[in-house]
Amino acid sequence: MSLFSSWCETFLTGLLWLSVQGSLLLALVALVLFVGGRWIAPRWRYLAWSLVVVRFLLIWGVPSPFSVFNVDGRSVAEAAFELGHGGFSAIRDAPPSEPMEATWNTEWDAGEVVIPSEGSTREPLPPFPTNRSTNSIGDRPVDAPTEYVLAATEDVVPEWQSVVWPSLFFVWLSGAFVHLGRLGIGQWRLNRRVAAIPIPEHFEEKLRSCCDEVGLRKAPLIRVVDEIGPAVGGLWQPTLYVPRWMLAEADDEQTGMILRHELTHLKRGDIFVLRAMHVARIVHWFNPAIYWLNRCLLKDCELACDAQVVAMLNPVERRNYATALLRVVERSQASGRMLAVIPFSRPARQLKGRLEMIQRFRPPSMRQQLTGLLLILVLAFVGLTNGMAQSPNGPDAKDKPVPQSEDQPIEKEGAQAETIRVSGTCRDFEGNTVAEADVRVFRRLRPFGKIKTVFQTRTDEFGQFEIELTAVDLVGKSGKENGALAIRSDQHVSQLRFLNPDYPAEDLEITLFPRGGLLSGKVLRPDGQPQAGVWVYFPNALGAPVPDMQSAITDDAGEFQIADGPVPKADVEVLRANEEEAEGFEFTSVSFVALHPDFPDTLTMIKPEQTEVTVTLAEPATVMGQVIDAVTEEPVPNCRVSAQGVEKHGWHETTTNENGEYRLLTTADKYNIWAEVKDRMPIALDSFQTVAGEEKQAPPIRMMKGAWFTGRIIDVVTGEPVVASPDRGGPIFVAHYGPSRPHSGAAVTSAKLDENGRYRLHVAPGKNRIYLMHWKWQVIRTSDGDDHDGEGFRFIKDGDTKKLDFYVRYRERAAQIEDRVAPAQPIAQEAVMEASQEKEEQDGRREWPDTKVGLLLRQLDDLQRDHKTLELEWERTLRLLILLGPDAVPELIQHLDETPEEDRLMLRSIPFVLRGIGDKRAIPALIRAIPKCVGKDGSDYGARCKDPELMAFLQKHDNSDRDDDHYSYGRPVNEILPTLQRWTGQTMNWTELSFATDNDGTARQTQLQKELFHRLAKRWAKWWEANWQSQIDDVDYQHVNLPPGDSGDPLVVKVHRDRPLERYTGRGNMVVAPVQNEDSGKIFVDLDTGRWGGLPQHLRGHAPGEIEQWA
């Protein structure tokens, strides 16, 4: 199904949920108001209908166990979803014994996929569900012995859905546009009836008087129409539509009452409720309930407004008010002109009820008011909240296990609906791009292992492809299905690549191997007789055979042929010889799988050059057992049972029947066997021995409530939680061995770190080994110290929760840094960094202390000296320094003071870091660094970072306020002085010196430049020592302690204008403004220092000669 079709299905299903919820609340409100009768005042009845309007438009609500939308342990949303999918749920959940066909419509078509099981003498056990036996490569289905359904059908959902859902969407869209058009046409017709006549002053005065009486601050816009109204309306601006006859009768007392009625509508905000009603009618036009809601809402809206007006009238005035209503209705019916765009213009329909209410009106008592308020609050609480999805086991879900259904989202591990981009380039082994290769994305469905095509395309002329899909497309709602990228070309071996939403799959480089030779052979049963209906395939990312992709099925004689076999060894060696620098590889053996429902998977190893093979299926070793919930002591039905081989590494799966019993067909081996149930952890069978040809009864698998390990992964260098791998940005998992996954096998359970670097790992009670599942992060220590035995196992009781933090370092930094962590210190002080390498050779490099700041500055300094400034590793180091925070500022200040003026890059980097930290205690140090701005620097840099997140971080802390595609890394003058200006709010005219830094002139010119910057530093130091208290609270930083400047020749040197100039030095690319442009800051330029200057105030308006003499 295409992305658009899937979107249409999601949208229309959600719309159906919304409409069903609104209709249910409408029925509830109608029942309550019917039972309450006249006891419920019109005001509260109107508010109750308004809640229903909100429900029809409420796309999100807070889940509540008291919501009216909880039905039979499920939310109404879930029930509606099943209703919307009922047409094909039977197909999706069909038992495996029903024949299913592959619907491939390309050259990959496999035809019929139902293969009868022949030669079987073993009768199946009817109560048991499908058994799925798999090898170490992956799992696949093995159905009941009488029939076998191929694990390779196309989309389980019928193809017609890709047409039906978009068609239904366009039908809905057409209906919405029709209703929207009716509203627009009605407004247009109403505007045409507006008469362009002036409003008499006496009518405006009457209107203002009525506004004051009802408490309306601003009078509405007035429009005069022919024989329509009076009524309030307007799509954008509240408008009072007044008929012509009312202008002439403005002084009439009844006219004033009618105006008060209409103005009360505006005062109460009824027009906004009616606008919401318009939107609900447009969106839910297909639902008859919405039109009934519209009638009820308008009726009680008029009654509520009448009640509010009548409450201010005496009995005589009430009779006049009723007479006024009759007169309006009489004139409106005589004109016969009513417009749906003005809902309040139709009083005749509810006239009888309104007159009866006016006649018997009594002010509501306090008891009635409180009852009405309570009613509205209860309706809002149960009607505007959403239902909560509950366990299928009902209200005792906390005491009963939930089988790990594949259609059930897994907490914190389920796939999300985020868009995933898969792209790449296909090349042959010689590096040439492969055009027109067939590219598909498959997903292997569970529980029966069918294969679904979720996307199909072809490579373009450059061998490139690009695919967009969702995580659910890849791994299903449970997050546990397999996704794979399939590439096929007529000249190359087909291949499947594993896809997972957690790992990047963009810009892939895919090498297609030349098509191999023919592999043919025969499959025999253990008694030596040929076996038909055996799928033979090379292991792939899906763990199941795919038609025409290195797979075949045996005929009646047990024979098969795979035309797309492995690459022969000789061909690979020739290709490697043609490319000396190619990594290449060499096959020493190739495995393939023989798959049949009456036998366990048989894994066979062959030589790459082998073209014929005979496979003998393994004799089944059967395991019988039961799964018991240790909390309730009841059997657990419909849960998955897995078996992993310990010695030969086979893998087999099945599910339990209604009595919690299971049967596994395995090969002869020792197996770790466990079950998977939500909110439970098993006590697995460790190394259970199976024997070929025998059926063994296994001890029951007991499902415990389990315990939890929770905590964070913390980088000892930064003190910050780790959330992803720095290199690929992929997820990080915390895994465990223990009673639920014995250490004798390779299977573990794991928990992924969330966005805050936290994990929550469910384990069985007993000894568990908890470890970080990422080899590039080295664990320095854990938060529980020695609270585990010598083998790294931690003991935990059933139902307990233990906190376990890991303090780690990234191994790429470990080559230069060793971390020793003091256990009793706070997190910010826990990492004490220690140099692990010998003293560097004296190559002129600066020595840095063995502190956290010093080690990172050493790494930064090394990168800068190795010409790796602005590269990704340098940028990451810069961020690590900033993330150290204010605690690092005193040491950074010390290093900035010690930085010589010759180290130009460090004079850029340390001010950048200080600005990123944002601690104003650094201001005195930055002032002391001002004289060091003079030096040969080159240019200011505008750099781009390959990491978008890191790019945003650097842009946030650079000295530029521009929102562009790079971050700035300026010369020292443009890192130090803009920071001082930003923090102090002072400029000191420093921009005059922004180009007075290059000391490539004479010694005299350099001395003049240094003096200018020293003067600037003195001005800023004077300001700081007078104003430091308004910036910081730390008295240790109140003084700048600016070192004295170098003394030299007098600064004023008079040079006669006729003196010859040296022509081999100087400055270029300078444009100065004329003195007449008095506001320019670049009227003067000092050729000795590069200082720019504007015209002083006292010289503005003077003759050029006077200015020249001053200069």
N, C-alpha and C positions, 0 to 999 in steps of 0.2 A: 504494500500500500504506500502511495506517495506521501510526502510530508504534508502536502496540502490536504489530502484525503484524511490523514491522521488528525490534522488540526481541525478539520470540519467535524470529525467524529467527536473529538474532545469538546469542542465548542457547543455542539448541539446536545451532547449528553449533559454538559453542565447547565445549559439552558433548560433542559428537561427537569433536572434536579430543582432548579430555581422555581420553575412553574409548579411542580408538584408540592414543594414546600409552601409556596404562596397559597395554593388551593386548599391545602390542609389547614393552614391557619385561618383562611377565610371561612371554612366550614366550622371550625371551633368558635370563632367570633360570632358567627350567625347563630350557633346553638346557644351560646352564653347570652346574647342579646335577646333571643326569643324567650329563654327561661326568665331572664330579668324583667322583660316587659317594660311597663311604664315606670318601674322602680328606678331604672337607669336613666338619668337625665340625658337630653339630646347632646349636651357637651361631651359626655363620656362615650356615648355611642359613636359620635363623630371621630373622637380620638382613637377608638378601637378600630374603626375602618381604616384610619390613617396608618396604624401599625401594619395592617395587611399590605397597604401600598408599599411601605418600606420593605416588608419581607419579600415582595416580588422583585425588588431592585437590589436586595442585599446580597452581594456576591461573596461576602465573607462574614462569618459570625464566630463568636466564642463558643467552643464546645462546652456542653453542660449536660450532666447526667439527668437533669430535670427537664430537658428540652422536650417539647411535644414531638420532636422528630426522631426520637429513639423508638424503634419498632422491633420487637422480638430480638433484642440483643444486637440489633444493627441500627445504624443511622439510616434515615430515609434516603440520604444521598447514596448509600450503598445499595439499598433496595432499588432505587431508580436506575442505578448503573446496571444492575442485573436485568431490570426491565428493558433498558435500552440495548442490552447485548443478548437478550434471550433468543434472538433469531439464530445465533450461531454458537451459543454456549454448548449446545448439544454436540455440535461438530467438534469443538475444541476439547470437550471432555469425553469423547467417544472412547469406549474400552478398546484395548489393543487388539482384541480378537476381530474387530470389524475391519474389513478390507479398506485400505486407503490407497489412493492413487497419487503418483507424482504428477503435478500439473505444469511441468516445465515446458515452456513453449519456444525454446531456442534449441540450438544444436546440442545442448546439454541434456536433452530429454532422455529420461531413463525408462519411459513406458510404465508398464504395470510393475508395482512394487510389492504385491502380495505373493509370497512364495510359500507353498505348502511344505510342511515338515514331513519328510519321508524317513522311513526306516526307524522310527521311534517305537520302542516297545514299552516305554515307561509311561504310565498313566499320570496325568496331572492331578494336583490336589485342588479341587474346585474352590475351597474357601480362600485360597491364597491369591493375593493380587499379583500383578506383573513382577517378575524377577528381572533385575537388570545386572548383568555380569559384565565386568569391564577389566581391561588390563591396566598396566601402569601408565599407559599413554593418556588415557581418558576413559570416560564411561559411555556406555551405549545401552539400548534396550534389549532385553531378551524376554519375549512374550511367552504366553502359555504354550505348551508343547504342541498343541494342535495346529496353530497358525502362527505366522510370523509377519509382523508389519515392518517394512524397511524403515530404517532410521534416516530417511532422506526424502521427505516429501517437500513440496514447495510450500507456499504460505498456507498455514492451517485455516486462516480466515479466507472465505471465498473471495474470488476476484471481483465479483459484482459489487463488493463493498466500496472499491475504489471509485465506482461510478455513483453508487447510491448516496453516499455521504455528501459529496460535493453537490449532487442534485438537490438533496434535501436542504442543504445550506442556501442554495440560490433560491429555492422556493420560499424559505423563511425570509431571506433578504428582500425578495420581491414583495412579500406581504408587508414587511416593515416599511418599505418605500411607499407602498400604496397608502398606508395609514398616515405616514409622514406627509405625503402629498395632499391627502385630504385636509390635514391640518393647515398646510400652507395655502391651499386654495381657499379654505374658509377665511383665513386671515386676509388674503388678497381681496376676496369678495367684500369682506367687512370694510377694508380700507377704501374700496370704491364707493361705499355708501356714505362715507364721511362727508358731511357738508362743510364747505369752506365758508362758514359764516362766523362773525365775531361773537364772542361770549358776552352777554350783557353784564354790566357791572353789578347789578342787583343780584344776579345769579351767582356770580363769583363771591359776593359778600355772604350770600346764603350758604354757599359751600364751605367757606372758611368758618362760618359759625358752627356748622355741623361738625367740621373737623375738630374744633375745640371741644365740642360736647362729647365726642367719642374718644378724645385723647390722641388724635392723629396729628403728628407734628407737621408733616408736609402734605399738602393737598395733591391729589393725583392729577395726571394729565387729563384734560377734558376733550372729548371728541363728540361732535353733534352728528347724529345719524338719523335716517328716516325711519320712524316707527319701530325702532329696535331699542330695547332696554326699558328702563335703565339697568345697567349691569357693569361689573368690573371685569376686566380682562387684560389682554396685552401679553405678547410672548416675551418681550424684553423689559418693558417699562409698565408699571401699574397704570392702567388707564380706566377712566370712568366714561362709559358710552351713554350719552344722554339723548333721548328723542327730542325732536323739535318742540313738541307740545309742552314739555316740561320747562323750557326756557320761559315761556309765557306765563307759567303758573308757579314761578319761583317763590312767590310770597305765600303760597298756599301752605297751610300747616301740614297737610298730608304729604305734600311734596318733600317737606323737610324730613318727615319720618322715613320716607323711601330713601332719601339721600343718606340718612344715618344708618339705615340697613346696609347699603352698599359700602359705605365707609367702614362699617364694622367688619365686613369681610376683609378689607385691607388691614385693619388694625389687628385682626386675629391671624393674619398670614395665610388665609385660606387660598389665596391665589398661588402660593408656592406649593401647597399640597396638590392643587389641581394640576399644576405643571408636572409634578411627579406622576400624577395619574395619567397624564398624556404620554409620558415616557413609558410607563408600564404597559399602556395599551399598544404602543408601537412595538415594544419588544415581545410581548406575550399575546400578539394578535390572534394566535391560533388557539388560545385557551378561552373557552366560553365563560369561565368563571370571572375573567377580568372585566367583562361587560356588565355582569351582575354586580360586581364590586363597584363599578363606576356609578350605577344607578343608586345603590345604597349609600355611597359616599355623598353624592350630590343631595340626596334627600335629607340625610341627617346634618349635612353642612348648613342647609337652609334653615332647618329647625333649630340648630344650635345658635345660628346668627339671630333668628327671630327671638329666641329666648333671652339672648343678651340685650337686645333692644327693648323688648317688652319689660324686662326687669327694671328699666329706668322710667317707665310710664305708669300713670295712674289708670284706673278702670276706664274713664272716659277716653283718655288718649289711646288706650289699647283698642277700643272700638274704632276710633278714627284710623288707627294703624291697619286694622283688618280691612276697613273700607278702602284704604289706599292700595292695599294689595289687590283687592278686587278690581279697582280702576285700572291698575297697571296691566292685569291679565286681560281685561276687556279690550284695552287699546292694542295690546300685543296680538291677541287673536284676530282682531279686525284687520291688522296689517298682514298677518300670515307669514311674517318674516322672522324666522329664528335661525341662529347660526350655532353650530356645534362648537365653534371656536370660543364662544362665550357661554360656558356651562351655566352661569347664574342667570341667563336670559330666558330660562324655561320654567317659570314659577307655576304654570297651570297644572303640571302633572302632579305636583304635591300640594296643590292649593287646599284641598279638603283637610288633609292632615295638619297643615300649618294653621288653618283657621281654628281647628279643634284645640290645638295646643295653645293658641293665644287666648281662647275662651276659658280654658280651665287652668291657665298658668298659675302656679304657686311657686314662690321662691324655694329652691331645694334646701332641705335641712342640712345641718352639719353632719348628721349621720349619713345622709345620702351622698354628700360631697366626699366624705372619707371612704365610703364604700366604692364610689366611682374611681377615686384615686387608686385604691388598693387593687381594683379590677384591672386598671391600665398597667400598673406595675407588674402584676402577676402575668398578664398576657404578654408584656414585653419580655419578661424573664423566661417564659416557656416558649415564646414564639419567635423572638429575635435572636435566640441562641441556636447553635447547631447541635445535632445529635453526636454522640460519642460512639465510635466504632468499638464494639466489645468483643470479647473472646467468644468463639462459637460454643464454648462450654457453658455459657450463661453467666449468671451472677457469681458463681463460685470459681471464676476463671483464675483467681489468685491461688486457688488450691488445686487446680487441675492443669495439666500440661496442654500446650497447644501444638499439634503436629506441625512440623516445619514444611508447610505447603509451599509449592513453588509459586503459587499465585499470591502469596501473602508477603507484603513488603517486610524486609528485615530491618529492624531498628538500627539506625546509624550505618547500615551497610546496603540499604536498598538503593536502586538506581534512581537518579533524579532526571527531571525532564529538561535538563540543560542541553543546549546545542553543542554537539561535538563535531569537529572538522577533521576529516581524514583526507590527506592529500599525499601525492608522491609522484615519482617518476620511475617508469619501468625501463630497464636496460638489459641488453643481453650480456653475455660474459665478456664480450669484447668492448663493452662500453657504449654500444649504439642504442639509441632509444627505440622502443618497441611501440609502434602505433597500432591502433585498432585492436588492442588486447581487451578481452572481456573482463570487466572488473565487477565483482559482486561483494556485497556484505551479507554474510549468513548469521543466523542465530540458531543455536540448537535449543529447542524447546524441551521443557520437562513437564511432566514426569516420563513421557514416552520417547524422548529423544528425537522427535521429528525435527527436520531442518527447514527453516523459513528463510526465504530471500527477503531482506528488508530494503535492499537498494541494488540497482544495477546500472552500469554505465560502461563507457569504453574510453580508452586512452586517446588523446588527441594526436595530432601529427607530430608533436614533440614528445610523445610517450607519457604525457602528464594526465593526471585525473584529480578530481576534487569531489568530495562527498560531504554532505551535511546531514546528520541524523541526531537522535537523542540517545541518552544512556539506556533508556528503556528498550530502544531498538536493539541494543547490543546485548544486554544481560538480563532483560526482562524486569518485571516489577519486583521480583524477589532479589535481584542483584546477583543471582547465583547461576544464571545460564551462561553459556559460552557464546562469544561473538568472534567472528573471524573474517578476514579480508581474503577473497579468492581472486587469483589472477590466472587467466588461461589464454594461451596463444597457440595457434596451430603448429608453430615451429618450436615450441618450448614446453618444458615440463610444467604442468599446472602446480600451483602451490597455494597453501592456506597460511595466512599469518594471523596470529592471535591478536585480538583487539580488546582493550579494556578501557573504560571511561577514565580511570585514574591515571593513565599514562598517556603522554603526548603521542599523537599519530599523524603529525603534520610533516610535510616535506620528507617523506620516506624515500629512501633509495632502494629500489627493489630490483634484484638481479635475477633474471630468468635463465634457467639452465637449458641447454639444448635438449631436445627430446631424446629420451633414452631408448633402449631396445625393448623388444617384446619379452614379457615375463609370462610364461604359461606353466600350468601344472595341474595337479589333481589333489583333491581333498578326500581323505579316507576317515572312516569311523575307527574307533579303537579296535574293532574286530576285523579291520582290513577291507570292509566294503565301502564303495564310493558313497559320498554324501551329497545330495543335491540341496540347493537353496542356501549355500554357505556364502556369506559375503567375505571377500578377500580384499583387503585394502591396506595401503601404507598409512601409518599413524599420521594424524594431522591435528590441527589446533582445535577442531570441533570434537575429536574423540569419537567420530562416527563416520561411516562411509558416505561419500558424496558421489552420485552417478557421474561417470565420465571423468572423474578426477582421481586417477591412480587407484581405481577400484573395479571389481568385477564380481559376478555371482556365478556359482557353479551350476552346471546343467545336470541333467539326469545321470550322466556318467561321472559326475563329480569333478568335471574339468572346467578350467577357467583360463582366460587370457586377459592380461593387462597390457594394453598397447603403450601406455604412458608410464613406463617403468623408471627405475632410478637411473641416474647418469652413470654410464660405464666408467670404470676407473681409468681406462686408457684415455678416454676423452678428456677427463679432468686434468690428467697429467699434460696432455698436449696444450690445453688452454693455459695452464700454469707456465709452461715453457714459453708461451707467446707473450706473457706479461711477467717480467722478472720481479717487478715491485708489487704485483698483486698478492694479497694475503693468501687467497685460495684455500682449499682444503682437500682432503683425500678421504674417500670412503674406504674403511676397512671391513665393514659389515653393514648390512641394511636389514631392518626388521619389518615384518608385515604381520597383520592380524587376520585370523580366520574366525568368523563370527557366526554363530548359529544358536537358536534359542534352547536347543536340547543339550548343549555342551557349554562348558566354560570357554571363555576366549582362549585361543591358542596363539601364542606369540612365537614367531619363527624367525631365525636369523639366517641370512644368506649372504653370499659374496656379491659385490656390485656387478661383476661381469656374468653372474649366473643367470641363465635364461630359462631353465626348467627346474621345477621343485615339486616334491611330493610332501604334503602336510598330513600328519595324522592328528586328528582332534584328541584333545586330552580327555581322559575319562573323568566324569564329574565326581567331585567329593562334596557331598551334601551336608549342610549345617542346618539344623532345626533349632529354634529357640523362641523366646518370648521377651517382650519389653514390658517392664512393670514400673509404674509411677510410685516411687518410694514415699511420697507424701500422702497419697490417697490409698496406696496399696491396690490400685486398679490397673488392669491392662491398658496399654496405650495403643489405640488403633491408628492406622494410616500414617505412620511415621516412617521415615527413611532409616534403613539400617545399612551401614557401610562396613566393608571388610578390607583391610589392607594387608597384603602379604609382607611378612617380616624378612624372609630369606630370599624369596624370588620376586618380591615387590609386585605381585598381582593386585588388582583392585576389583571389587565386586559390590553390587548394590541391589537392594530389593526394598519392599515396603511391607509393613505388618498388615494383617487382616483385622477384622473387627474384634478378635480376641487378643490382639497384640502379638500374634504369632507370626513368625517369618520363616522363610526357607531360602537358603543361598546355595547356588551352584558355583563351586570354586574348583581350582586346581589343588593338587596336593601341596600343602605348605603350612606354615604357622601364620595365623592371622590375628591382628588386633581388630576387634569387632565392637562397634558402638552404634548408638541411635542418636537421631537429631530431633529434638523437641524444643519448641520455644519456651523460655523461662525455666528450663531444666538442663542439667548437665549429667551425662551418664557416668557410671562406673564401668569402664570398658573391659572387655575380655582381653587379657594380655597373652599374646602368643598361643592362641588356641590352635591345636594341631588338627588338621584335616587329613583324611586318607582317601586316595582314589578308589572309587567303586563302593565306598561305604557312606552310610548316613549316620551322622553323630548328633546327639542331643547336647546343645550347649547350655551352660547355666544362664539364668535370666539376666538380662541387662537392666539394672536398676537406675532409674532416672531421679537424681537428687535435686533438691531445690537449688543447690549450688551456692557459691560465694563469689565475691567481686574484689578484684584489685583495681584501684583507680589511682590516677596521679598525672604527672606531667613529665615531659622530656625537656630538660633545661640545658642550654649551651653554656658551658662554664666560662667561655670567653666573653660573651655578651651579657650573660645573666638573664637572657630572654628565653621564653619557651620556643622549642623547635616545632614547626608545623609542617615542613616539607623538606625534601632533599634539596640542597643548594644547587646541585648541578643540573638535574632534570626537572626539579620542581614536583616530582612524583610523591605519592603518599608514603607515610611511614607507619609501620604496624608494630604493635607489641604483641608477642605471641607467647604460647606456653605449652609445655609438656606436663603431663600429670595423670591422675586417675582417669580422666576422660579421653586423653590421647597419650597412650603409653610411650615412654621414651625408646622402647625397642623398635618402634616404627618411625616413619618420616612425617606422618600427618600431625598437624598442630591446629589449634584454633587461634585466632588473632583478632585484635581490635585496632581500628584505624584512628590515628590522631585527628582530633577535630581542629577547627580553625584557631583555637586557643592553645593548642599543644597538649590537650588533655586526652586521656583514654579511659575506657571502662571495660575491663576484661572479665568475662564470666568464666569461672573455673569450677571444677568439682572439688568437694572437700578432701583434704589430705595434703600430701606433699606435691607442690607444683613448682616447676622451674619457669620463671618469668624472664623473658629476655627481649631485647630490642632487635627487631627483624630488619636491620639495615646495616650492612657491613661497613659503610663509610663513616658511621658514627661510632666512636669508641666510648664505651661506658667507663667513666672514671670512678664513680661510686654511686651508691643508691641511698635513699633517705633512711632506710631502716637499719643501716650499719651492718651488724653481724647477726641480724635476726633471721638466719637461715643456716642450714648445715653446710658442711664442707663442699658438697657437690653443687651448691647453688640452688637447692630446693627450699621453698618456703612452705611452712605448714599453715593451713587455714581451716577453720571450722565451717560446717554447713550453715549458711545464712549470714556469715560474717562479711564485713567489708574492711579491707585494709588499704591504707594509702601507701603507694610506692612510687617515689619520684626517681628518675634517672638523670644523673648529671653527666653530660657527654661532651665530646669535642669532635670536630670534623677532622677526619684523618688526613686531609690535604694540608691542614695546618699542623698536624702532629709531627711532620718531618722536622719542624723547627721549634716546636713548643711542646713542653710537657706540663701537664696540669696536676697540681697536688691540691686536694680539697681539704680544708679544715672542717671537720664535721660539725663543730659547735657554733660556727659563724652563720650570720644571716646569708641569704642567697646572694645579695650583692657583694658580699665579702668572701664567698665560699671558694672562689677560684683563685688560687695563689699560683701564678704562672712561673715556671722555672726553665731556664735555657737547658736544652738537651744536647746541644752540639758544642763542639770545641770553639774556642775563640776564633773569630774570623781573622784571616790574614790581614795584615796592616796595609790595606789598599786605599787608604784615605777615607774610608767609610766611617761614619759617626758611630760611636758606641752608645748604646741605649741600655737603660737599666732593665733588670729582669722582673718588671712589673707588668700588669695587664696592659697599661697604657704604653709602656716602653716597648713591649713585644710587638704590639700592633703598629707602633710608629716605626719600629725596625723593619717590619714587613712592608710598610708603606714606603720607607726610605729605599729599601732594596728594589722595589718595583720601579720607583722613580729613577734610580741610578741605572737600572737595566732597560730604560726607555720603554717601560710598560705603563706610563702615565695615561689615564683615560681608558685603559683596558678594563675588562669586566672584573678581574681579580682585584685591581687597584680600586675600582669603584666600590666593591664589596667591603674592602678593608676600610675605606673612608666611612661607609655606613656603620661598620662595627664600632669605630671610634666615636661617632656621634651617639650611638645607642648606649655607650657607657654612661652618659648623662652627667649631671652636675658633680657627682663624686670624682670625676676625672679632671675637673677644671683646674684645681691647684697644680696638679702635675703637668697638665698641658701648658699652663702659664709658665711654669719653670722651664719647660723645653722651648717655648717660644722665646723667652729671654736668652736662652743659651744658643739659639739658632743664629749662626753668623750671617752677615749680609750676603755672603757668597752663595749660601744655600737657597737659591731663588724658589725652587719648587716647594721646599718645606715652609718658606714664608708665605706661600699661597695656601698650602694644605691645612696648617694648624689654624689660621684664622677662619678658614672654611668650616673646620670642625667646631670651633668655638661658637661660630654663628649658628651652626646647626643645633648645638646644645642649648643656646639661648640664655646662658647665665651671665648677667651683667657684671659679675665679679671680674670678668676678663677685660673690662674696659681699661683699667690702668696698664695692663700688659700690652694691649693693642696700641695705646698711646705711646708707650715706650718703643714699640716697633715701627712707629711712623718714620723715623730717620732711616730705617733699613729699606725703605721703599726705593731708594736710589740704587740702581743696578741694571745690568743688562738682562732683560727678561724676554724679549721677543713679543709675542702677541697675547692678547686675551683669547681664551679658547671658548668656542661654542661646541659642545660635544653631544653626541647621541649615545644612549646606552641600549644594549641589546635586550636587557631585561626590562619590560614595561613597568613593573612594580618598582624596581630600583630606579628607573628613570624618573618616575613621579616623585620618589623620595628625594632625589638630588635636586630636582626642580623646586621642590618645596623649600629647600635650605640654601639655594644659591642666592646671589646678590641681585638677581633680575626679577622684576615684577611682570615680565612679559609672559604671555601664555603661548608658547610656540613649541617647536618640535625638538628642542635641545635644552641642555642646562649649561650655565656659564661657569667657567673656572678661570678667573681673571688673574692679572698680574698682582703682585702684593699690594700696589696702590689701590687696585680695584677690589681687593678682598678686605683690606683693613679699614680704609676710610669710609666706604659705604656702610660697613657694619657699625662704625662709630656714629655715623649720621642717623642710621635707623634706630639705634638704641638711645641716643642722647637727644635727638631732634635738632642737633646743631650741624651747620655745614662748614663754618669757618672758611668758606670760599675755597674748599679743598680742590674743587674741580679745576681751578686755575693751574694746579700742579699735576693734573692727571697725565700729562705728556712731558713732564719735567723729570723723568726718572732715568732715562738711558744715559749712562755715564761713559759714552764713547767719544767725548770731547777731550779737551785738555784737562790737566789736573786742576787748573784754575776754575774751569767751568763745572767740574764735578764738585769742587769745594763750594761753589755758589749754589748748586742744587741741594747739597746736604744742608746748607744753612737755611734755605727756604723751608725744607721739611722740618728742620729742628724748630724754626719759628712756629710752624703750624702745630707741632707737638706741644710747645710751651703754651700756646693759646688754649689748646684742648685740656692740658693739664690744669691750667688755672681755672677753667670752667668746672672741671671735675671736682677739684678740691673745695669749690664753693657750693657744689650742688649734689655731692655724692649721696647725701642722706635721702634725697628724693628718688634715688635709683636702687640702693641696696641697704641692707641692715647690718652688714658685716663690717665692723670698724677696722679690720685688718687690711681692708682694701680702700681706705679713704685717701691714701697718698699715692701719687704716681711715681715719685722718686725718679724723675727723668734724668738720665745722665747728662752731664754738660756736653755741649757741642764742641767740635774741633775749632780751635782758633786759627785764623789765617790772615791773609792780607785784607785791607779794607774792601768792603763789598762794592762801594761806589767807585767805578773806574770810568773816567771820562775819555771817550774816544772821539777824535775829530772826524767829522763826516767825510773829509777828503782823504782820509787815511786808506791806503789800499787794503783790500780784504783777501784773506786766504781763500782759495777756491777749491781746495781738495777736501775740505770738511764742511759741514753745515747740515741743514735740515731741508727737507723737501715736502711737497704735497701739503703746503699750508696755505689757507685762504683766509685773509683778514678782511674785516668789514671796514667801510669808511667811517670817519669820525662823525659824519652826519647821522649814522645809525646809532644813536646814543644808547639804545637798549641792548645792543649786542654785547656779548661777553668776550668777543674775539676781535677787539679793535687793535689791541697791542699784542705783540708776541716778542718775548725776549730770546734773541737768537743764541745767547750763551746758555740759557738754562732750559728753554722750551716752555717757559711759563706763559700762559695766556692771561689777558686782562681786559676788562671793560673800561669805559670812561668814568672816572670818579664824578660824584655828584657836583663837586665845586667847580668842575671844568665844563659842565654841560652848558651849551649856549655860547661858549667862548670861540674866538677866531682860531682857525687851524694853526696860525703861527704861535699863539700862546700855548696851545696844546702841545705843539712840537717842542717848544722850549721846555715845558714841564717834563715831557718824555725824555 
